[in-house]
Amino acid sequence: MKYLKFFIFLTISLMVFSCSKSDEVVVKAGSSKLTKKELQEDLKSLPPQTKAFLATQEGINRLKDELIKREVLYEEAKKKDLAKSEDFKRRVEEFKKITLINMLLEQELKNLPQVTEKDAKDYYEKNKDQFIKPVEVRLSQIVVKNEQEAKKVYEKIDKGEDFAKIANELSRDEKTKSIGGDIGFFKKGQLNPQIENVAFSLKKGQVSMPLNLKGQLYIFKVTDVKGVPVDFEQIKPQLMEQLKAKKQQEWFQSYIEELKKKYKVEVNEKALQEILNQALIGGKPEQQAK
């Protein structure tokens, strides 16, 4: 039923198919058929806005057209015996694997405690500096010549080295490198628009991607922010979604580590490297070894 979900805007509300028999055929093309029960299962996960569209006559007509297309294409594929091909069997197995994984995760996530408004409020109160609407930002910069030099900067940042120390060592701007790259506070309208768009989108402590300005690469860090806190109610929905995603990610990492301990995991590093060499570089594995 994956094809139908791809055409999600062409679906229709379940009330249209209020037949008495759960296995009644909705669409038939040759020997292929789609039953009411199958379609109902397919419509369960649709968002409310889609279902609203589906209640219109246009939605019904367009859905009907797409269902007919799908069934006649399916019938033609069967007639050409594509289901007997090795490629089809491989795709089916891969689909089964992915579907089972998704079902497992959906089942396990149901047991994960939900993020509450209190959770969001507590996080907001403890991290108010993250929710400041900036009026002024204080910036530090590192200026480098090319991408290779920029890579060295980010490698040091990733290792946790102090931005000011890196600026002193690697920045090509003689005026600011000795003071850790600090260039002071700026209000909106005082900066190059390209820099301003980046600077006022970063939170305190965040580092920008390199900006190409006048033939050199500039890397900025917001070291301080002056402004007013964003009202909690204004960001509550977004914050709750962020905390939910964070909780799910943390659970997922922990869950994977548990499963690694539960099941014996083995990786043939040599075979993996040979396959990667072949796929990324080209040629046969034995040729790559020479």
N, C-alpha and C positions, 0 to 999 in steps of 0.2 A: 504493500500500500504506500510505499515511499513516493511514488510518482504523484499520487494524489496530494500528498502533503506539500510537495514542491509547488503545486498550483493552489496554495492555501487560500488565495483570494477568490477562488472559484467554488468554494464549498457552500453548503446550505444547511440551515438549522434542522435539527432532528425531527422537528414537528412535521416537516414535509413528508416524512416517511412513517406515518402513523398507521402502518399496516398491522393486521391482526396476527399474521404469521411471522415469527422472528427470522425464518429462513426464506422469506419471499424474495424473488429475484427483482432487483431494481433496474439493472441494465444487462442485456444479453447480446452477444455478437458471436455468431457461429456456436461453437461449443463453450465459449468463455462466458462467464456470468459473474455479476457482482450482486451479492445478497444484501438485504437490509441489515442483517447483523454485522456483516463485514464493514459496511459503510458507517454504521453507528460507532463501531470501535475506532474507525479512522477519524471520526469527528470529535471524539472526546477531548482531545488535547488542544482544540482550537481556541484562540483568544476571543474574548467577548466582542471586540470590534469586528472580527471576521464574521461571527455569528449574526451580528446586527446586519451586515451587508447581505448575508445569506437569506435573510427574510424577505428580500425584494424579488420581484419577478425577474429582473435582470440577472440576479445572482443564481436563481434556479435555472434559467436558460443557459447561462455560461457554464455552470457546473455540469449540466446535462451534456453539453457539447464536449467538455473535457473528458467526462467519463466514457463517452462513446469513442473518442479518439484513443483513449487508453486501452479499451477492450479490443478494438479492431487491430491495434498495433500488437497487443499481446497474442491475439489469435494468429496473426501473420508470423510472429516470432516462433510460435509453437509449430506452425506448418513447415517452417524452414528447419525444424529440428535443432534449434539453437540450444535447447535445454540439454542436449546430449554432448555438447562441446565441453572440453576440459576447462576452458576459460570461464564458462558459466558455472561449472562446479566449484572452481576456485573462488569466484565472486560470492557464491552462495555461502560457502564456508566462512569467508571473511565477514559477510553480513551477519551470519549467525553469531560469530565471536563478538563482534561489536555490539550487537543487540543484547546478548547475554551480559556483557560487561555493563552496559547502560542500565539494564534491569537490576543488576546487583547493586549498583551505586544508588539508584533511585530507592531501592528497598532499605539500604543501610542509612541513607540520609534522612529517612522518615523518623529514625530514632534519635537524630541529632537535636538537642535543645534549640528552640527557636530564639532568635534575637528579639528582645523586648524593647519597648520604648525606654524603660529604665536603663537597660544596657547602653542604649544610644546616649541617653542623658548623662550617665556616669562618665562615658568616654569623652563626651563633649566638655564636661566640666574639668576633666583632668588634662585635656589637650586643647584648651582654648586658643593657644598660640597657633594652632593649625588652621583655625577657622577665622582668620583676620581678613577683613576686606582692606587691602593695602591702600594707603594714601601716599606713603613713602617707602622706598626699599633701599637698603644699603647693599652695595655690590662689591665683590672682589673679582678680579679677572686674572686669567693666565693667557698670554698671547704666544702662539706657536706658529711655526712657518708652514707646516704641512700635516697631513693625516698621520704620518708615522710618529711625529712628535706628539700629536694629540693622543695617540694610542698610549704612549708612555705615561701621559698625564692621567688618563682614565685607569690605567693599570694600578698606579699608585693610589688613586682615589678608592678603587675597589678594595685595596689592601688596608684601607682605613687610615692612610697617611693624612696629615693635616694639610688643608688646602693652602694655607699661608706658607707653609714650609715648601710645598711643591712649587708655588709661585716664585719663591725666592731662588729655587734651584733651576727651574726650567723656563720661566717666562722670559720672553724677548723684550718686554716693555721695561726699559731701564728706569722709568720714572716711578713705577709702582712695585716692582719686584722686591725691592728692599723693605717694603712695608706690607709684605704678604699679599700684594695685588689689590689692596683696598683702594677704591675710587670714590667712596663716600655715599651719602644719601641722595636720592633723586625722587622728584615728584613726576607725575605723568605730564608729558609735554616737554620735559627737559632732556630726554634721551632720543637717540636715533630710533625711529619707529620700529625697526627690526629688533633692536635690543629691548625696547620697551615692551613689545608684545611678549617676549620671552620672560623678561624680568618680573613683570607683574602677573605672570601665570604660575610662577614658582612659589613654593612655600619656603619658609625660613629653613635654611640648612640644605636646600636642594641645589643641585648643580645642573647647569644647562648642557645641551648638546652643543657642539662647536658651531659658531656662526662665522661665515666667511665675510669679512669686512676689509675692503681695501687690500685684497690679496693675502691677508693673514687670517688665521683661525683664532677666534676669541672664545674662551670658555669662562662662563660667569657662575658665581655662587652668590645666592642671597644670604647674607650674614645677619641681617636684622630687618624687621618689618614694623612700620608704624601705621596704625589704622584702628578700625573699630571692629569688634567681634561680630560675626554674622549671627543673626538671631537663630536660636536652636530650632524653632518651628519651621523656619525657612529651609533648613538643610536636613531636617529629621528623616524624611523618606530616603534621601540619597545616602545619609549616614547609616541608616539601618541596613540598606542593601550592601554597603561597603563592609560592614561588620559581619553580615551574613556570609558574604563571599570569603572574607578572611577566615571565619570559623570553619567553613567548609574546606578551604585549602589546608588549614592546619590539621583538620581531621583526616583529610585524604592522605597527607604525608605520613601521619602516624599509622593509618590503616595499612598503607603500602609496606611500611617497615615491619608491621606485625605479620603480614602475609609472607614477606621475605624470610622471616624466621620460621614460619609454619611450613613452607614448601622449600625443597632443595632447589636452589637456583644455580644453573651452570651456563657459562657463556663461552663459546668457542671463539676466542679473540682473533685467532688467525683467519678463520673462515669469514668472520665479520669484516675484518680489514680487507680481505681479498674482494669481497662483494662490493664494499664501498669504493675501492680502487677502480673496479670495473665500471661501476655506475657513475662515478664522478669524473673519472679520468678517461675511461673508454679503453677498449681492448680486452683481451682475455686475461684472467688472473695470472696464468703462467708467464704471460708476456711482461706483466708488471714486476714480477719477481726478478727478471733478468737485469 
